[in-house]
Amino acid sequence: MAELVGEEGKVYGIDISSGMLEVSKRRFEKAGLLDRVELYCGDASKLPYEDNKFDAVFMSFTLELFDTPEIPKVLNEIKRVLKPGGRLGVVSMSKEGGNVLLRLYEWLHEKFPQYIDCRPIYVEQSIREAGFEIKHKERVWLFGLPGEIVIGIKRDIQ
């Protein structure tokens, strides 16, 4: 992403895990891109950024880590920091198109949440209910489990 924003752009990364941030920092250093990246250890439901700051937000396998009641809070916080017309890109496990393997995975998550910490969610529905306009939706399969890639746009008038 740091390459995509160009020399003048900046990428901000947030993770609740300091260990994951260290992994990211090492990767950016190795790629020579650390000067274009600002990493923050914190919770996505309480972003430390001003309103309307970002052109785009990308989340990969993040929303499904939150409890169901927290997902709208996270999406509203993202909407707050996105500029009008800003894009939200989400890659996530999905409840859409479920199969036997999905039901087994959900059962394992219920029984062993300490080992299976994420679970499929209704990705597009959650993003739409948070007030984003859906511009793109693509179903993908991840090791036999359904996933979605969804791009939503923050409407100019909320």
Backbone as JSON Lines, residues from 0, in Angstrom:
{"i":0,"aa":"M","n":[0.82,-1.18,0.0],"ca":[0.0,0.0,0.0],"c":[0.86,1.25,0.0]}
{"i":1,"aa":"A","n":[1.98,1.2,0.72],"ca":[2.86,2.37,0.74],"c":[3.36,2.69,-0.66]}
{"i":2,"aa":"E","n":[3.56,1.67,-1.48],"ca":[3.97,1.91,-2.86],"c":[2.83,2.53,-3.66]}
{"i":3,"aa":"L","n":[1.6,2.12,-3.39],"ca":[0.45,2.61,-4.14],"c":[0.16,4.08,-3.89]}
{"i":4,"aa":"V","n":[0.42,4.58,-2.69],"ca":[0.1,5.99,-2.41],"c":[1.16,6.93,-2.95]}
{"i":5,"aa":"G","n":[2.28,6.4,-3.4],"ca":[3.31,7.23,-4.02],"c":[4.19,7.93,-3.01]}
{"i":6,"aa":"E","n":[5.11,8.73,-3.54],"ca":[6.1,9.43,-2.71],"c":[5.46,10.41,-1.72]}
{"i":7,"aa":"E","n":[4.37,11.05,-2.14],"ca":[3.74,12.09,-1.31],"c":[2.69,11.53,-0.35]}
{"i":8,"aa":"G","n":[2.22,10.32,-0.61],"ca":[1.17,9.74,0.21],"c":[1.7,9.12,1.48]}
{"i":9,"aa":"K","n":[0.79,8.79,2.37],"ca":[1.15,8.18,3.64],"c":[0.15,7.08,3.95]}
{"i":10,"aa":"V","n":[0.64,6.0,4.54],"ca":[-0.2,4.88,4.96],"c":[-0.18,4.81,6.48]}
{"i":11,"aa":"Y","n":[-1.36,4.64,7.05],"ca":[-1.5,4.49,8.5],"c":[-1.98,3.08,8.77]}
{"i":12,"aa":"G","n":[-1.34,2.41,9.7],"ca":[-1.74,1.06,10.06],"c":[-2.08,0.99,11.53]}
{"i":13,"aa":"I","n":[-3.11,0.23,11.85],"ca":[-3.5,0.07,13.25],"c":[-3.75,-1.41,13.53]}
{"i":14,"aa":"D","n":[-3.27,-1.85,14.68],"ca":[-3.52,-3.22,15.11],"c":[-3.52,-3.22,16.63]}
{"i":15,"aa":"I","n":[-4.34,-4.05,17.21],"ca":[-4.38,-4.13,18.67],"c":[-3.2,-4.93,19.21]}
{"i":16,"aa":"S","n":[-2.54,-5.68,18.33],"ca":[-1.41,-6.52,18.71],"c":[-0.08,-5.82,18.41]}
{"i":17,"aa":"S","n":[0.68,-5.54,19.45],"ca":[2.0,-4.91,19.24],"c":[2.93,-5.85,18.48]}
{"i":18,"aa":"G","n":[2.76,-7.15,18.66],"ca":[3.57,-8.12,17.93],"c":[3.33,-8.05,16.43]}
{"i":19,"aa":"M","n":[2.07,-7.92,16.03],"ca":[1.76,-7.8,14.6],"c":[2.3,-6.49,14.03]}
{"i":20,"aa":"L","n":[2.26,-5.44,14.84],"ca":[2.82,-4.16,14.38],"c":[4.33,-4.26,14.17]}
{"i":21,"aa":"E","n":[5.0,-5.02,15.02],"ca":[6.45,-5.22,14.84],"c":[6.75,-5.97,13.55]}
{"i":22,"aa":"V","n":[5.93,-6.97,13.25],"ca":[6.09,-7.7,11.99],"c":[5.92,-6.74,10.82]}
{"i":23,"aa":"S","n":[4.89,-5.91,10.87],"ca":[4.65,-4.93,9.8],"c":[5.81,-3.96,9.68]}
{"i":24,"aa":"K","n":[6.3,-3.48,10.81],"ca":[7.4,-2.52,10.79],"c":[8.64,-3.12,10.11]}
{"i":25,"aa":"R","n":[8.96,-4.35,10.46],"ca":[10.12,-5.0,9.83],"c":[9.94,-5.14,8.32]}
{"i":26,"aa":"R","n":[8.72,-5.47,7.9],"ca":[8.46,-5.62,6.46],"c":[8.59,-4.28,5.74]}
{"i":27,"aa":"F","n":[8.07,-3.23,6.34],"ca":[8.19,-1.9,5.72],"c":[9.65,-1.45,5.68]}
{"i":28,"aa":"E","n":[10.39,-1.72,6.75],"ca":[11.82,-1.38,6.77],"c":[12.56,-2.11,5.66]}
{"i":29,"aa":"K","n":[12.31,-3.4,5.54],"ca":[12.97,-4.22,4.53],"c":[12.67,-3.71,3.12]}
{"i":30,"aa":"A","n":[11.45,-3.22,2.91],"ca":[11.05,-2.71,1.6],"c":[11.48,-1.26,1.38]}
{"i":31,"aa":"G","n":[12.06,-0.63,2.41],"ca":[12.48,0.76,2.3],"c":[11.32,1.74,2.26]}
{"i":32,"aa":"L","n":[10.21,1.38,2.9],"ca":[9.0,2.21,2.84],"c":[8.57,2.75,4.2]}
{"i":33,"aa":"L","n":[9.37,2.53,5.23],"ca":[8.96,2.91,6.58],"c":[8.7,4.41,6.72]}
{"i":34,"aa":"D","n":[9.37,5.23,5.9],"ca":[9.16,6.68,5.99],"c":[7.77,7.1,5.51]}
{"i":35,"aa":"R","n":[7.05,6.22,4.84],"ca":[5.7,6.54,4.34],"c":[4.6,5.87,5.16]}
{"i":36,"aa":"V","n":[4.98,5.3,6.3],"ca":[4.03,4.52,7.09],"c":[4.05,5.0,8.53]}
{"i":37,"aa":"E","n":[2.86,5.09,9.12],"ca":[2.73,5.39,10.55],"c":[1.89,4.27,11.17]}
{"i":38,"aa":"L","n":[2.48,3.55,12.12],"ca":[1.81,2.42,12.76],"c":[1.35,2.81,14.16]}
{"i":39,"aa":"Y","n":[0.19,2.31,14.54],"ca":[-0.41,2.66,15.82],"c":[-0.97,1.39,16.46]}
{"i":40,"aa":"C","n":[-0.68,1.21,17.74],"ca":[-1.22,0.08,18.48],"c":[-2.5,0.55,19.18]}
{"i":41,"aa":"G","n":[-3.63,-0.01,18.77],"ca":[-4.89,0.42,19.36],"c":[-6.07,-0.34,18.81]}
{"i":42,"aa":"D","n":[-7.24,0.08,19.22],"ca":[-8.51,-0.58,18.93],"c":[-9.21,0.14,17.77]}
{"i":43,"aa":"A","n":[-9.64,-0.63,16.78],"ca":[-10.3,-0.06,15.6],"c":[-11.65,0.57,15.93]}
{"i":44,"aa":"S","n":[-12.2,0.29,17.1],"ca":[-13.47,0.91,17.47],"c":[-13.27,2.28,18.11]}
{"i":45,"aa":"K","n":[-12.01,2.67,18.31],"ca":[-11.68,4.0,18.87],"c":[-10.45,4.53,18.14]}
{"i":46,"aa":"L","n":[-10.63,4.95,16.91],"ca":[-9.5,5.39,16.1],"c":[-8.99,6.75,16.55]}
{"i":47,"aa":"P","n":[-7.68,6.94,16.6],"ca":[-7.08,8.17,17.12],"c":[-6.91,9.25,16.04]}
{"i":48,"aa":"Y","n":[-7.8,9.29,15.07],"ca":[-7.65,10.22,13.95],"c":[-8.84,11.17,13.89]}
{"i":49,"aa":"E","n":[-8.58,12.35,13.31],"ca":[-9.65,13.34,13.19],"c":[-10.66,12.91,12.12]}
{"i":50,"aa":"D","n":[-11.82,13.53,12.17],"ca":[-12.88,13.27,11.19],"c":[-12.39,13.58,9.78]}
{"i":51,"aa":"N","n":[-12.89,12.82,8.81],"ca":[-12.66,13.09,7.38],"c":[-11.18,13.15,7.01]}
{"i":52,"aa":"K","n":[-10.36,12.31,7.59],"ca":[-8.91,12.35,7.35],"c":[-8.47,11.52,6.15]}
{"i":53,"aa":"F","n":[-9.1,10.37,5.93],"ca":[-8.56,9.4,4.98],"c":[-9.36,9.31,3.68]}
{"i":54,"aa":"D","n":[-8.64,9.06,2.59],"ca":[-9.27,8.81,1.29],"c":[-9.79,7.37,1.22]}
{"i":55,"aa":"A","n":[-9.12,6.46,1.89],"ca":[-9.5,5.05,1.83],"c":[-9.08,4.33,3.1]}
{"i":56,"aa":"V","n":[-9.82,3.29,3.44],"ca":[-9.5,2.4,4.56],"c":[-9.61,0.98,4.03]}
{"i":57,"aa":"F","n":[-8.63,0.16,4.37],"ca":[-8.64,-1.24,3.95],"c":[-8.53,-2.13,5.18]}
{"i":58,"aa":"M","n":[-9.39,-3.13,5.26],"ca":[-9.38,-4.08,6.37],"c":[-9.35,-5.49,5.79]}
{"i":59,"aa":"S","n":[-8.41,-6.27,6.24],"ca":[-8.29,-7.64,5.76],"c":[-8.39,-8.6,6.94]}
{"i":60,"aa":"F","n":[-9.45,-9.39,6.94],"ca":[-9.7,-10.38,8.0],"c":[-9.62,-9.74,9.38]}
{"i":61,"aa":"T","n":[-10.38,-8.66,9.54],"ca":[-10.39,-7.9,10.78],"c":[-11.78,-7.88,11.41]}
{"i":62,"aa":"L","n":[-12.8,-7.54,10.62],"ca":[-14.15,-7.39,11.18],"c":[-14.63,-8.65,11.9]}
{"i":63,"aa":"E","n":[-14.27,-9.81,11.37],"ca":[-14.77,-11.05,11.96],"c":[-14.13,-11.36,13.31]}
{"i":64,"aa":"L","n":[-13.14,-10.58,13.71],"ca":[-12.53,-10.76,15.03],"c":[-13.33,-10.06,16.13]}
{"i":65,"aa":"F","n":[-14.2,-9.13,15.73],"ca":[-15.01,-8.38,16.7],"c":[-16.28,-9.13,17.03]}
{"i":66,"aa":"D","n":[-16.77,-8.96,18.27],"ca":[-18.08,-9.48,18.62],"c":[-19.12,-8.81,17.73]}
{"i":67,"aa":"T","n":[-20.19,-9.51,17.43],"ca":[-21.21,-9.0,16.51],"c":[-21.69,-7.6,16.87]}
{"i":68,"aa":"P","n":[-21.98,-7.27,18.14],"ca":[-22.43,-5.91,18.45],"c":[-21.36,-4.83,18.22]}
{"i":69,"aa":"E","n":[-20.11,-5.23,18.17],"ca":[-19.02,-4.26,17.96],"c":[-18.83,-3.89,16.49]}
{"i":70,"aa":"I","n":[-19.25,-4.74,15.57],"ca":[-19.0,-4.51,14.15],"c":[-19.58,-3.18,13.68]}
{"i":71,"aa":"P","n":[-20.85,-2.84,14.0],"ca":[-21.36,-1.52,13.58],"c":[-20.57,-0.36,14.18]}
{"i":72,"aa":"K","n":[-20.08,-0.51,15.4],"ca":[-19.28,0.55,16.02],"c":[-17.98,0.76,15.25]}
{"i":73,"aa":"V","n":[-17.33,-0.33,14.87],"ca":[-16.09,-0.24,14.1],"c":[-16.35,0.42,12.76]}
{"i":74,"aa":"L","n":[-17.41,-0.01,12.08],"ca":[-17.72,0.57,10.76],"c":[-18.11,2.04,10.86]}
{"i":75,"aa":"N","n":[-18.82,2.42,11.91],"ca":[-19.15,3.84,12.11],"c":[-17.9,4.67,12.4]}
{"i":76,"aa":"E","n":[-16.97,4.09,13.11],"ca":[-15.71,4.79,13.38],"c":[-14.91,4.98,12.09]}
{"i":77,"aa":"I","n":[-14.92,3.97,11.24],"ca":[-14.25,4.09,9.94],"c":[-14.94,5.16,9.11]}
{"i":78,"aa":"K","n":[-16.26,5.15,9.13],"ca":[-17.0,6.17,8.37],"c":[-16.65,7.57,8.87]}
{"i":79,"aa":"R","n":[-16.46,7.71,10.16],"ca":[-16.1,9.01,10.74],"c":[-14.77,9.52,10.19]}
{"i":80,"aa":"V","n":[-13.78,8.64,10.06],"ca":[-12.45,9.1,9.65],"c":[-12.27,9.16,8.13]}
{"i":81,"aa":"L","n":[-13.22,8.59,7.38],"ca":[-13.15,8.67,5.92],"c":[-13.67,10.02,5.43]}
{"i":82,"aa":"K","n":[-13.04,10.54,4.4],"ca":[-13.54,11.74,3.74],"c":[-14.83,11.39,3.0]}
{"i":83,"aa":"P","n":[-15.71,12.38,2.75],"ca":[-16.87,12.1,1.91],"c":[-16.42,11.54,0.56]}
{"i":84,"aa":"G","n":[-17.06,10.48,0.14],"ca":[-16.65,9.82,-1.1],"c":[-15.51,8.84,-0.91]}
{"i":85,"aa":"G","n":[-15.0,8.73,0.33],"ca":[-13.9,7.82,0.62],"c":[-14.31,6.36,0.49]}
{"i":86,"aa":"R","n":[-13.34,5.51,0.23],"ca":[-13.6,4.09,-0.02],"c":[-13.2,3.23,1.17]}
{"i":87,"aa":"L","n":[-14.03,2.23,1.43],"ca":[-13.74,1.21,2.42],"c":[-13.62,-0.12,1.68]}
{"i":88,"aa":"G","n":[-12.49,-0.78,1.82],"ca":[-12.29,-2.1,1.24],"c":[-12.19,-3.12,2.34]}
{"i":89,"aa":"V","n":[-12.98,-4.18,2.25],"ca":[-13.0,-5.21,3.29],"c":[-12.86,-6.59,2.65]}
{"i":90,"aa":"V","n":[-11.95,-7.38,3.2],"ca":[-11.84,-8.79,2.86],"c":[-12.16,-9.54,4.15]}
{"i":91,"aa":"S","n":[-13.1,-10.47,4.08],"ca":[-13.55,-11.11,5.31],"c":[-14.14,-12.48,5.04]}
{"i":92,"aa":"M","n":[-14.12,-13.32,6.06],"ca":[-14.87,-14.57,6.01],"c":[-16.35,-14.21,5.96]}
{"i":93,"aa":"S","n":[-17.14,-15.03,5.25],"ca":[-18.54,-14.67,5.03],"c":[-19.48,-15.81,5.41]}
{"i":94,"aa":"K","n":[-20.65,-15.4,5.93],"ca":[-21.73,-16.37,6.16],"c":[-22.48,-16.67,4.87]}
{"i":95,"aa":"E","n":[-22.33,-15.79,3.87],"ca":[-23.02,-15.99,2.58],"c":[-22.46,-17.23,1.9]}
{"i":96,"aa":"G","n":[-23.34,-18.01,1.32],"ca":[-22.9,-19.19,0.57],"c":[-22.33,-20.28,1.44]}
{"i":97,"aa":"G","n":[-22.86,-20.39,2.65],"ca":[-22.34,-21.36,3.59],"c":[-22.48,-22.8,3.11]}
{"i":98,"aa":"N","n":[-21.63,-23.64,3.63],"ca":[-21.63,-25.05,3.28],"c":[-21.36,-25.86,4.56]}
{"i":99,"aa":"V","n":[-21.21,-27.14,4.42],"ca":[-20.98,-28.01,5.58],"c":[-19.69,-27.62,6.3]}
{"i":100,"aa":"L","n":[-18.66,-27.3,5.54],"ca":[-17.39,-26.9,6.14],"c":[-17.55,-25.62,6.97]}
{"i":101,"aa":"L","n":[-18.36,-24.68,6.47],"ca":[-18.62,-23.45,7.22],"c":[-19.32,-23.76,8.54]}
{"i":102,"aa":"R","n":[-20.31,-24.63,8.5],"ca":[-21.02,-24.99,9.74],"c":[-20.08,-25.66,10.73]}
{"i":103,"aa":"L","n":[-19.19,-26.51,10.24],"ca":[-18.2,-27.15,11.11],"c":[-17.26,-26.1,11.7]}
{"i":104,"aa":"Y","n":[-16.81,-25.16,10.88],"ca":[-15.92,-24.1,11.35],"c":[-16.61,-23.27,12.44]}
{"i":105,"aa":"E","n":[-17.87,-22.91,12.22],"ca":[-18.6,-22.13,13.22],"c":[-18.76,-22.91,14.52]}
{"i":106,"aa":"W","n":[-19.01,-24.21,14.43],"ca":[-19.12,-25.04,15.62],"c":[-17.78,-25.05,16.37]}
{"i":107,"aa":"L","n":[-16.68,-25.21,15.64],"ca":[-15.36,-25.19,16.27],"c":[-15.08,-23.85,16.93]}
{"i":108,"aa":"H","n":[-15.5,-22.76,16.28],"ca":[-15.32,-21.43,16.88],"c":[-16.09,-21.32,18.2]}
{"i":109,"aa":"E","n":[-17.32,-21.84,18.21],"ca":[-18.12,-21.8,19.44],"c":[-17.49,-22.62,20.56]}
{"i":110,"aa":"K","n":[-16.98,-23.79,20.22],"ca":[-16.43,-24.7,21.23],"c":[-15.0,-24.34,21.66]}
{"i":111,"aa":"F","n":[-14.22,-23.79,20.74],"ca":[-12.81,-23.52,21.01],"c":[-12.4,-22.11,20.55]}
{"i":112,"aa":"P","n":[-13.04,-21.07,21.1],"ca":[-12.74,-19.7,20.63],"c":[-11.3,-19.27,20.9]}
{"i":113,"aa":"Q","n":[-10.64,-19.91,21.85],"ca":[-9.25,-19.56,22.12],"c":[-8.33,-19.99,20.98]}
{"i":114,"aa":"Y","n":[-8.78,-20.94,20.17],"ca":[-7.98,-21.42,19.04],"c":[-8.52,-20.92,17.7]}
{"i":115,"aa":"I","n":[-9.82,-20.79,17.59],"ca":[-10.47,-20.31,16.36],"c":[-11.11,-18.99,16.75]}
{"i":116,"aa":"D","n":[-10.35,-17.9,16.61],"ca":[-10.8,-16.63,17.17],"c":[-11.67,-15.79,16.25]}
{"i":117,"aa":"C","n":[-11.77,-16.13,15.0],"ca":[-12.65,-15.36,14.11],"c":[-13.74,-16.27,13.57]}
{"i":118,"aa":"R","n":[-14.81,-15.63,13.11],"ca":[-15.91,-16.42,12.57],"c":[-16.54,-15.66,11.42]}
{"i":119,"aa":"P","n":[-17.2,-16.37,10.52],"ca":[-17.82,-15.72,9.36],"c":[-18.89,-14.72,9.79]}
{"i":120,"aa":"I","n":[-19.03,-13.65,9.0],"ca":[-20.02,-12.61,9.26],"c":[-20.75,-12.28,7.96]}
{"i":121,"aa":"Y","n":[-21.81,-11.49,8.07],"ca":[-22.51,-10.98,6.89],"c":[-21.81,-9.68,6.49]}
{"i":122,"aa":"V","n":[-20.84,-9.78,5.62],"ca":[-19.95,-8.66,5.29],"c":[-20.7,-7.54,4.59]}
{"i":123,"aa":"E","n":[-21.27,-7.83,3.43],"ca":[-21.96,-6.78,2.66],"c":[-23.08,-6.15,3.47]}
{"i":124,"aa":"Q","n":[-23.88,-6.96,4.11],"ca":[-25.0,-6.45,4.92],"c":[-24.5,-5.51,6.01]}
{"i":125,"aa":"S","n":[-23.43,-5.87,6.7],"ca":[-22.89,-5.03,7.77],"c":[-22.43,-3.69,7.23]}
{"i":126,"aa":"I","n":[-21.75,-3.71,6.09],"ca":[-21.22,-2.47,5.5],"c":[-22.37,-1.59,5.02]}
{"i":127,"aa":"R","n":[-23.36,-2.2,4.38],"ca":[-24.53,-1.44,3.91],"c":[-25.29,-0.84,5.09]}
{"i":128,"aa":"E","n":[-25.51,-1.62,6.14],"ca":[-26.26,-1.13,7.31],"c":[-25.52,0.0,8.02]}
{"i":129,"aa":"A","n":[-24.21,0.07,7.85],"ca":[-23.44,1.17,8.45],"c":[-23.54,2.44,7.61]}
{"i":130,"aa":"G","n":[-24.24,2.38,6.48],"ca":[-24.47,3.58,5.68],"c":[-23.56,3.74,4.48]}
{"i":131,"aa":"F","n":[-22.8,2.72,4.14],"ca":[-21.94,2.79,2.96],"c":[-22.73,2.36,1.72]}
{"i":132,"aa":"E","n":[-22.4,2.95,0.59],"ca":[-22.95,2.52,-0.69],"c":[-22.03,1.43,-1.24]}
{"i":133,"aa":"I","n":[-22.57,0.27,-1.54],"ca":[-21.76,-0.85,-2.03],"c":[-21.44,-0.62,-3.5]}
{"i":134,"aa":"K","n":[-20.15,-0.59,-3.83],"ca":[-19.7,-0.4,-5.21],"c":[-19.23,-1.7,-5.85]}
{"i":135,"aa":"H","n":[-18.8,-2.63,-5.02],"ca":[-18.27,-3.89,-5.56],"c":[-18.41,-4.97,-4.51]}
{"i":136,"aa":"K","n":[-18.78,-6.16,-4.97],"ca":[-18.83,-7.33,-4.08],"c":[-18.37,-8.53,-4.89]}
{"i":137,"aa":"E","n":[-17.48,-9.27,-4.29],"ca":[-16.96,-10.46,-4.96],"c":[-16.89,-11.59,-3.95]}
{"i":138,"aa":"R","n":[-17.41,-12.73,-4.33],"ca":[-17.33,-13.9,-3.45],"c":[-16.04,-14.65,-3.78]}
{"i":139,"aa":"V","n":[-15.33,-15.06,-2.73],"ca":[-14.1,-15.83,-2.89],"c":[-14.19,-17.05,-1.98]}
{"i":140,"aa":"W","n":[-13.34,-18.02,-2.24],"ca":[-13.28,-19.22,-1.41],"c":[-11.89,-19.32,-0.82]}
{"i":141,"aa":"L","n":[-11.83,-19.49,0.49],"ca":[-10.58,-19.54,1.22],"c":[-10.48,-20.88,1.93]}
{"i":142,"aa":"F","n":[-9.69,-21.78,1.39],"ca":[-9.55,-23.11,1.98],"c":[-10.91,-23.79,2.16]}
{"i":143,"aa":"G","n":[-11.79,-23.6,1.18],"ca":[-13.11,-24.22,1.22],"c":[-14.16,-23.43,1.98]}
{"i":144,"aa":"L","n":[-13.78,-22.31,2.58],"ca":[-14.72,-21.48,3.33],"c":[-15.06,-20.23,2.51]}
{"i":145,"aa":"P","n":[-16.32,-19.75,2.6],"ca":[-16.7,-18.58,1.83],"c":[-16.12,-17.29,2.42]}
{"i":146,"aa":"G","n":[-15.75,-16.41,1.52],"ca":[-15.26,-15.09,1.89],"c":[-15.85,-14.05,0.95]}
{"i":147,"aa":"E","n":[-15.71,-12.8,1.31],"ca":[-16.18,-11.71,0.46],"c":[-15.14,-10.61,0.4]}
{"i":148,"aa":"I","n":[-15.07,-9.99,-0.75],"ca":[-14.32,-8.75,-0.94],"c":[-15.38,-7.71,-1.25]}
{"i":149,"aa":"V","n":[-15.49,-6.7,-0.42],"ca":[-16.53,-5.68,-0.58],"c":[-15.88,-4.3,-0.55]}
{"i":150,"aa":"I","n":[-16.31,-3.45,-1.48],"ca":[-15.87,-2.05,-1.49],"c":[-17.11,-1.19,-1.3]}
{"i":151,"aa":"G","n":[-17.06,-0.36,-0.28],"ca":[-18.14,0.58,0.0],"c":[-17.64,2.0,-0.08]}
{"i":152,"aa":"I","n":[-18.55,2.91,-0.4],"ca":[-18.22,4.34,-0.52],"c":[-18.97,5.1,0.56]}
{"i":153,"aa":"K","n":[-18.26,5.99,1.24],"ca":[-18.92,6.88,2.2],"c":[-19.68,7.92,1.4]}
{"i":154,"aa":"R","n":[-20.96,7.99,1.61],"ca":[-21.78,8.97,0.9],"c":[-21.37,10.37,1.3]}
{"i":155,"aa":"D","n":[-21.51,11.31,0.36],"ca":[-21.13,12.71,0.62],"c":[-21.95,13.33,1.73]}
{"i":156,"aa":"I","n":[-23.24,12.97,1.8],"ca":[-24.12,13.52,2.83],"c":[-24.56,12.37,3.72]}
{"i":157,"aa":"Q","n":[-24.3,12.5,5.0],"ca":[-24.65,11.43,5.94],"c":[-25.94,11.76,6.65]}
